[in-house]
Amino acid sequence: MTIWIDPPAWPAHDRLWSHLVSDASLDELHAFAAAQGVPRRGFERDHYDVPEQAFGRLVAAGARPVSSRELVDRLASSGLRRRKVDSMARRAVGRPLLRPPRLQAGDLVAVPATAGVVPPDRLRAGMARLESWGLHVHVADHVLGHATELHHLAASDADRAADFTAAWMDPAVKAVWAARGGYGTQRMLDLLDWRLLAEARPKVLVGFSDVTALHQAVAARLGLVTIHSHVVTSLGRADPASADELRRVVLDPESVVDLFEDRSVETVVPGQADGVLVGGNLALLAAEIGTSSSRAAVGGIVVLEDVAEEPYRVDRLLTQLIRSGWFAGVAAIVLGTFSECGDPAEVDAVLVDRLAPLDVPLVRGFDFGHTASSATVPLGVPATLDATLDSRRCALTLRHPPLACD
C-alpha cells in the first residue's frame, strides 16, 4: 500500500488543506489515518481533508507527497475515486436523487428487521419469491427475535440499527429489503452513523409503511432514490401483477415508464405537473415533522397512503403537515389507498377537503399502499403527472428509469 498526500493548497476555514488518499483500499487509508490521529470526520467520499499543520507529520509517517494532479490520477487509476455526483450526500429538497444500480440475477439481498416482530412463515414466503427472481437472500441476525421488554419490536433499537448498518456497509450486498413494517423504524434512526453509511456504495432500499421513516431519512441524509413497495413479509402475499411490477423496477427498470399503466385513477383537480416523487405513509410523514430526517414536499409529486386511521385522524395528520409547511411548494398530489380507515366516502371527503384547496393537480384512487396489488413507486425520481379530466388518460410518467442501468 502507498498513502499519497498533496501539498496544502486548498483554502477553507482560514487555513490551507491537503488531501490524503490510498491507491490500494479505503480500509487501509482509514487504518493509516487512525494511527496518525486524523479524525474520521475528515473523510469525504475517497479522501481525508487534513490541515496544513499535519502535512509534515503525515509525510514523516510514510505518506508520499505528490502534486494534486498526480494524486487525482493515482486515485482514479486505483478505481477508488468517487465523484461527488456519484456519491451519497445531502441533496437539495425538490431535486432528483442519486439512483443506485439496478439488481441483477445472482445479487445478494440483505433482509434486516427495522421495526416489528417478523412472522417466520410470511418471511419464508417472501424470500422464496425473491429467490425465484434469481436473487440470493441473507437474513440479518435479529430478524426472528423480539426485544426483551418491548415485545412489539423485533429486537432492541441498538441491535436493529446494527443489523441495518452491517447490511448497508457490506460490499457484497446490493439491496437492503426491510423484513416488515409495523412500528419501530423511527426509534433506530438516530443510532445510525450517517457519515459511515455515506461511505458505502449506493444500493437499493425497499419497503413501505413504517419504512417510510427510513425512506425519508435516506433521502434527507444520503440523497438516494429508494423503492416504496412490498416488504419481504408482504411480498409472498402480493398478487402476481404487483410482484412482477416490483421485479421489473429492481431488475429491469427501463421497462417501467408509466406508474398508472393498467391502473385506474380519478382526477380531482386537473392539470399537469413535473416533480420528484416523495411521500409514503401519511402517519409516518406527519410523525417525522421537526426531525432531521423529514424531507419536505417542495417541488415534489406527493404520493400518500395509510391504513387503520379513522377519518378524523386522517384529517389531523393532513392538518399537521399543512400547518407545518410540509406541503409548501408541492407540485402535485397522488392519493393511494386508505385501507381499513372507516367509511371510504368519509375518508375521501376529508382528503379532498384538506388537499384540493392547495390548488395543484390532484388524483385519487391509485392502488398504492397496504394492498396485495399495490403499485411500486420509486421515491426521489423525477416524474410528470398528467391529471386529465378524462381519467382514462391520466399518466404518472417517470422521466428516466428508477434505477441506474449502466
C-alpha positions as CSV (number, residue, x, y, z in Angstrom):
1,M,0.0,0.0,0.0
2,T,1.0,3.6,-0.7
3,I,-0.5,6.6,1.0
4,W,-0.3,9.8,-1.0
5,I,-0.7,13.4,0.0
6,D,-0.8,16.6,-2.0
7,P,0.6,20.0,-0.9
8,P,-1.6,22.1,1.4
9,A,-3.1,24.4,-1.2
10,W,-6.9,24.3,-0.7
11,P,-8.2,27.2,1.4
12,A,-11.1,26.7,3.8
13,H,-11.9,27.8,7.4
14,D,-8.9,30.3,7.4
15,R,-6.3,27.6,6.7
16,L,-4.9,25.5,3.8
17,W,-5.7,21.8,3.4
18,S,-4.2,18.7,1.8
19,H,-5.8,15.6,0.5
20,L,-4.8,12.2,1.9
21,V,-5.6,9.1,-0.3
22,S,-4.7,5.5,-0.8
23,D,-4.1,3.7,-4.1
24,A,-5.0,0.3,-2.5
25,S,-8.1,0.4,-0.3
26,L,-10.2,2.6,1.8
27,D,-9.8,0.3,4.8
28,E,-6.0,0.8,4.7
29,L,-6.5,4.5,4.3
30,H,-8.7,4.6,7.4
31,A,-6.2,2.5,9.3
32,F,-3.3,4.9,8.4
33,A,-5.4,7.9,9.3
34,A,-6.5,6.5,12.6
35,A,-2.9,5.6,13.5
36,Q,-1.8,9.2,12.9
37,G,-4.7,10.7,14.8
38,V,-6.6,12.0,11.8
39,P,-10.3,12.2,12.8
40,R,-12.7,10.1,10.8
41,R,-15.0,13.1,10.4
42,G,-12.3,14.4,8.0
43,F,-13.1,11.7,5.5
44,E,-15.2,12.5,2.4
45,R,-16.0,10.0,-0.3
46,D,-12.5,8.9,-1.2
47,H,-10.0,11.1,0.8
48,Y,-9.3,12.8,4.0
49,D,-9.0,16.5,4.3
50,V,-6.1,17.3,6.5
51,P,-4.9,20.8,7.7
52,E,-1.5,22.1,6.6
53,Q,-0.2,21.7,10.2
54,A,-0.4,17.9,9.8
55,F,1.4,17.8,6.4
56,G,4.9,17.3,7.7
57,R,3.9,14.8,10.4
58,L,2.0,12.6,7.9
59,V,4.9,12.7,5.4
60,A,7.2,11.6,8.2
61,A,4.8,8.7,9.0
62,G,5.0,7.4,5.4
63,A,2.6,9.4,3.3
64,R,4.3,10.2,0.0
65,P,4.0,13.8,-1.3
66,V,2.8,14.3,-4.9
67,S,1.2,17.1,-6.9
68,S,-2.5,17.4,-6.8
69,R,-2.8,16.3,-10.4
70,E,-0.8,13.1,-9.8
71,L,-2.8,12.4,-6.6
72,V,-6.0,12.5,-8.6
73,D,-4.5,10.4,-11.4
74,R,-3.4,7.7,-8.9
75,L,-6.7,7.7,-7.1
76,A,-8.6,7.3,-10.4
77,S,-6.3,4.6,-11.7
78,S,-6.8,2.6,-8.5
79,G,-10.6,2.6,-9.0
80,L,-11.2,4.3,-5.7
81,R,-12.1,7.7,-6.9
82,R,-15.7,8.6,-6.2
83,R,-17.1,11.7,-7.9
84,K,-19.3,13.9,-5.8
85,V,-22.2,13.5,-8.3
86,D,-22.0,9.7,-7.9
87,S,-21.7,9.7,-4.1
88,M,-24.3,9.6,-1.4
89,A,-24.7,13.0,0.2
90,R,-27.3,15.5,1.1
91,R,-29.1,17.0,-1.9
92,A,-31.4,20.0,-2.1
93,V,-35.1,19.4,-1.4
94,G,-37.0,19.0,-4.7
95,R,-34.1,17.9,-6.7
96,P,-33.7,14.4,-8.2
97,L,-31.8,12.0,-6.0
98,L,-28.9,9.6,-6.9
99,R,-30.1,6.3,-8.4
100,P,-28.4,3.1,-7.1
101,P,-27.6,0.4,-9.6
102,R,-30.3,-2.0,-10.7
103,L,-30.2,-5.5,-9.4
104,Q,-29.1,-8.5,-11.5
105,A,-29.6,-12.2,-11.1
106,G,-27.2,-13.6,-8.6
107,D,-27.1,-10.4,-6.5
108,L,-27.2,-10.6,-2.7
109,V,-30.2,-9.0,-0.9
110,A,-29.9,-8.4,2.9
111,V,-33.1,-8.5,5.0
112,P,-32.9,-6.7,8.3
113,A,-35.9,-6.0,10.6
114,T,-36.1,-2.3,11.2
115,A,-39.4,-2.4,13.1
116,G,-41.8,-5.0,14.4
117,V,-41.7,-8.7,15.1
118,V,-41.5,-10.8,11.9
119,P,-43.8,-13.8,11.3
120,P,-41.5,-16.7,10.1
121,D,-43.9,-18.2,7.6
122,R,-44.5,-14.9,5.8
123,L,-40.8,-14.2,5.8
124,R,-40.1,-17.5,4.1
125,A,-42.8,-16.9,1.5
126,G,-41.3,-13.5,0.6
127,M,-37.8,-14.9,0.5
128,A,-39.0,-17.6,-1.9
129,R,-40.3,-15.0,-4.2
130,L,-37.0,-13.1,-4.2
131,E,-35.1,-16.3,-4.8
132,S,-37.4,-17.1,-7.7
133,W,-36.1,-13.9,-9.3
134,G,-32.6,-15.2,-9.2
135,L,-31.6,-13.2,-6.1
136,H,-29.7,-14.6,-3.1
137,V,-31.1,-13.6,0.3
138,H,-29.3,-13.2,3.6
139,V,-31.5,-12.7,6.8
140,A,-29.9,-10.4,9.4
141,D,-29.1,-11.8,12.9
142,H,-32.1,-10.3,14.8
143,V,-34.9,-10.7,12.3
144,L,-36.7,-13.6,14.0
145,G,-36.3,-12.4,17.6
146,H,-38.1,-9.8,19.7
147,A,-37.0,-7.2,22.2
148,T,-36.6,-8.4,25.8
149,E,-39.1,-5.9,27.2
150,L,-40.8,-4.2,24.3
151,H,-42.4,-7.2,22.6
152,H,-43.7,-5.2,19.6
153,L,-40.1,-4.8,18.4
154,A,-38.1,-7.4,16.5
155,A,-35.0,-6.6,18.7
156,S,-33.5,-3.7,20.7
157,D,-33.1,-0.4,18.9
158,A,-29.3,-0.9,19.0
159,D,-29.5,-4.4,17.5
160,R,-31.8,-3.4,14.7
161,A,-29.6,-0.4,13.9
162,A,-26.5,-2.7,13.9
163,D,-28.2,-5.1,11.6
164,F,-29.1,-2.4,9.2
165,T,-25.6,-0.9,9.3
166,A,-24.0,-4.3,8.7
167,A,-26.2,-4.9,5.7
168,W,-25.6,-1.4,4.2
169,M,-21.9,-1.5,4.7
170,D,-21.4,-5.0,3.3
171,P,-19.9,-4.5,-0.2
172,A,-21.4,-7.9,-1.3
173,V,-25.0,-6.7,-0.6
174,K,-26.7,-4.9,-3.5
175,A,-30.1,-4.3,-1.9
176,V,-31.4,-3.9,1.7
177,W,-35.0,-5.1,1.8
178,A,-37.0,-4.5,5.0
179,A,-38.4,-7.6,6.6
180,R,-41.7,-5.9,7.7
181,G,-43.2,-2.7,8.8
182,G,-45.3,-2.3,12.0
183,Y,-43.6,0.2,14.2
184,G,-40.1,0.9,15.4
185,T,-38.0,2.2,12.5
186,Q,-38.0,5.8,13.9
187,R,-36.6,4.5,17.1
188,M,-33.3,3.4,15.5
189,L,-32.7,6.2,13.0
190,D,-30.7,8.3,15.5
191,L,-28.5,5.3,16.2
192,L,-27.3,5.1,12.6
193,D,-23.9,6.7,11.7
194,W,-24.9,8.5,8.6
195,R,-21.4,9.6,7.8
196,L,-20.3,6.0,7.8
197,L,-23.3,4.9,5.7
198,A,-22.5,7.5,3.1
199,E,-19.1,5.8,2.6
200,A,-20.8,2.6,1.2
201,R,-21.6,2.1,-2.5
202,P,-25.2,3.2,-3.3
203,K,-27.6,0.3,-3.0
204,V,-31.3,-0.4,-3.4
205,L,-33.6,0.1,-0.3
206,V,-37.1,-1.5,-0.5
207,G,-40.0,-1.3,1.9
208,F,-43.2,0.6,2.8
209,S,-45.5,1.6,5.7
210,D,-43.2,2.1,8.8
211,V,-40.2,2.0,6.4
212,T,-41.4,5.5,5.2
213,A,-39.3,6.9,8.1
214,L,-36.3,5.2,6.6
215,H,-37.2,6.4,3.0
216,Q,-37.3,9.9,4.4
217,A,-34.0,9.6,6.3
218,V,-32.1,8.0,3.4
219,A,-33.4,10.8,1.1
220,A,-32.5,13.5,3.5
221,R,-29.1,12.2,4.7
222,L,-27.8,10.2,1.8
223,G,-29.6,11.8,-1.2
224,L,-30.5,8.4,-2.6
225,V,-33.5,7.0,-4.6
226,T,-35.4,4.3,-2.6
227,I,-38.2,2.0,-3.6
228,H,-41.6,2.2,-1.9
229,S,-43.1,-1.3,-2.3
230,H,-43.7,-4.6,-0.6
231,V,-41.6,-5.6,2.5
232,V,-40.4,-9.2,2.4
233,T,-43.3,-10.4,4.6
234,S,-45.9,-8.9,2.3
235,L,-44.1,-9.9,-0.9
236,G,-45.2,-13.5,-0.6
237,R,-48.8,-12.4,-0.5
238,A,-48.6,-9.9,-3.3
239,D,-50.7,-10.7,-6.3
240,P,-48.7,-11.7,-9.5
241,A,-49.1,-8.4,-11.3
242,S,-47.9,-6.4,-8.3
243,A,-45.0,-8.6,-7.6
244,D,-44.0,-8.6,-11.3
245,E,-44.0,-4.8,-11.4
246,L,-41.7,-4.7,-8.4
247,R,-39.4,-7.3,-10.0
248,R,-39.2,-5.1,-13.2
249,V,-38.5,-2.0,-11.2
250,V,-35.5,-3.5,-9.4
251,L,-34.2,-5.9,-12.2
252,D,-35.4,-4.3,-15.4
253,P,-36.1,-0.6,-14.6
254,E,-36.1,0.5,-18.2
255,S,-39.3,-1.4,-18.7
256,V,-41.2,0.8,-16.2
257,V,-42.4,4.1,-17.5
258,D,-46.0,5.0,-16.6
259,L,-46.9,4.1,-13.0
260,F,-50.6,4.4,-13.8
261,E,-50.3,1.8,-16.6
262,D,-53.1,-0.8,-16.2
263,R,-54.4,1.0,-13.1
264,S,-57.4,3.3,-12.8
265,V,-57.3,6.7,-11.1
266,E,-59.7,9.6,-10.8
267,T,-58.9,13.3,-11.3
268,V,-60.0,15.6,-8.6
269,V,-58.1,18.7,-9.7
270,P,-56.9,18.6,-13.3
271,G,-53.6,19.8,-14.5
272,Q,-50.0,18.8,-15.4
273,A,-47.0,18.9,-13.1
274,D,-43.4,17.9,-13.1
275,G,-41.7,17.0,-9.8
276,V,-39.7,14.5,-7.8
277,L,-41.7,11.6,-6.3
278,V,-41.9,11.9,-2.5
279,G,-44.1,10.6,0.3
280,G,-45.3,7.3,1.5
281,N,-47.3,6.6,4.7
282,L,-49.2,9.6,5.9
283,A,-48.8,8.9,9.6
284,L,-45.1,8.5,9.3
285,L,-44.7,11.6,7.3
286,A,-46.5,13.6,9.9
287,A,-44.5,11.9,12.7
288,E,-41.2,12.9,11.1
289,I,-42.0,16.6,11.1
290,G,-39.4,18.5,13.1
291,T,-36.8,15.9,12.8
292,S,-33.5,15.9,10.8
293,S,-35.0,13.1,8.7
294,S,-38.0,14.9,7.4
295,R,-37.8,15.8,3.7
296,A,-40.5,18.3,2.6
297,A,-42.7,18.2,-0.4
298,V,-41.5,21.3,-2.1
299,G,-41.2,20.7,-5.9
300,G,-42.5,17.2,-5.4
301,I,-45.2,15.0,-6.6
302,V,-46.5,13.6,-3.3
303,V,-47.9,10.0,-3.0
304,L,-49.9,9.3,0.1
305,E,-51.4,6.1,1.7
306,D,-52.3,4.8,5.1
307,V,-54.0,2.0,7.0
308,A,-56.3,1.8,10.1
309,E,-56.6,5.5,10.6
310,E,-60.1,6.8,11.3
311,P,-61.2,9.8,9.1
312,Y,-60.8,12.3,11.9
313,R,-57.2,11.0,12.4
314,V,-56.5,11.3,8.7
315,D,-57.8,14.9,9.0
316,R,-55.5,15.6,11.9
317,L,-52.4,14.1,10.1
318,L,-53.1,16.2,7.0
319,T,-53.7,19.3,9.0
320,Q,-50.4,18.8,10.8
321,L,-48.5,18.5,7.5
322,I,-50.3,21.6,6.1
323,R,-49.8,23.7,9.2
324,S,-46.1,22.8,9.5
325,G,-45.4,23.9,5.9
326,W,-44.6,20.4,4.7
327,F,-46.8,20.9,1.6
328,A,-45.4,24.3,0.8
329,G,-44.4,24.4,-2.9
330,V,-45.8,21.0,-3.7
331,A,-46.2,20.3,-7.4
332,A,-49.0,17.7,-7.4
333,I,-50.6,15.0,-5.2
334,V,-51.5,11.4,-5.9
335,L,-53.7,9.7,-3.3
336,G,-53.3,6.0,-2.8
337,T,-55.3,3.5,-0.8
338,F,-56.5,4.3,2.8
339,S,-57.3,0.7,3.9
340,E,-59.4,0.0,6.9
341,C,-59.8,3.7,7.6
342,G,-63.5,3.7,8.2
343,D,-66.2,4.8,5.7
344,P,-64.4,5.2,2.4
345,A,-66.7,8.1,1.4
346,E,-65.9,10.0,4.6
347,V,-62.2,9.4,4.2
348,D,-62.4,10.6,0.7
349,A,-64.3,13.8,1.8
350,V,-61.5,14.5,4.3
351,L,-58.8,14.1,1.7
352,V,-60.5,16.4,-0.8
353,D,-61.4,19.0,1.8
354,R,-57.9,19.3,3.1
355,L,-55.9,18.9,-0.2
356,A,-58.0,20.3,-3.0
357,P,-57.5,23.9,-1.7
358,L,-53.8,23.6,-2.3
359,D,-54.8,24.1,-6.0
360,V,-52.3,21.7,-7.5
361,P,-53.1,18.7,-9.7
362,L,-54.7,16.0,-7.6
363,V,-55.8,12.4,-8.4
364,R,-57.2,9.7,-6.1
365,G,-57.8,6.0,-6.3
366,F,-54.2,5.0,-7.1
367,D,-53.6,1.4,-5.9
368,F,-50.7,2.2,-3.7
369,G,-50.4,1.2,-0.1
370,H,-51.5,-1.7,2.1
371,T,-52.9,-3.9,-0.6
372,A,-51.7,-7.1,-2.2
373,S,-52.0,-5.4,-5.6
374,S,-50.1,-2.2,-4.6
375,A,-48.1,-0.3,-7.2
376,T,-44.3,0.2,-6.7
377,V,-43.2,3.8,-6.5
378,P,-39.5,4.9,-6.8
379,L,-39.1,7.9,-4.4
380,G,-36.6,10.6,-5.4
381,V,-37.2,10.0,-9.2
382,P,-38.4,12.9,-11.4
383,A,-41.8,12.3,-13.0
384,T,-44.6,14.0,-14.8
385,L,-48.3,13.8,-13.7
386,D,-50.9,14.3,-16.3
387,A,-54.2,14.7,-14.5
388,T,-56.7,14.9,-17.3
389,L,-60.5,15.3,-16.9
390,D,-60.7,12.0,-18.8
391,S,-59.3,9.8,-16.0
392,R,-58.6,7.1,-18.5
393,R,-55.9,9.2,-20.0
394,C,-54.1,10.1,-16.7
395,A,-50.4,9.2,-16.5
396,L,-47.6,9.3,-14.0
397,T,-44.6,9.1,-16.2
398,L,-41.0,8.6,-14.9
399,R,-38.6,10.8,-16.8
400,H,-35.8,8.2,-16.6
401,P,-35.5,4.6,-15.3
402,P,-35.9,4.4,-11.5
403,L,-32.5,2.7,-11.0
404,A,-29.2,3.2,-12.8
405,C,-28.9,0.8,-15.8
406,D,-25.2,1.0,-16.7
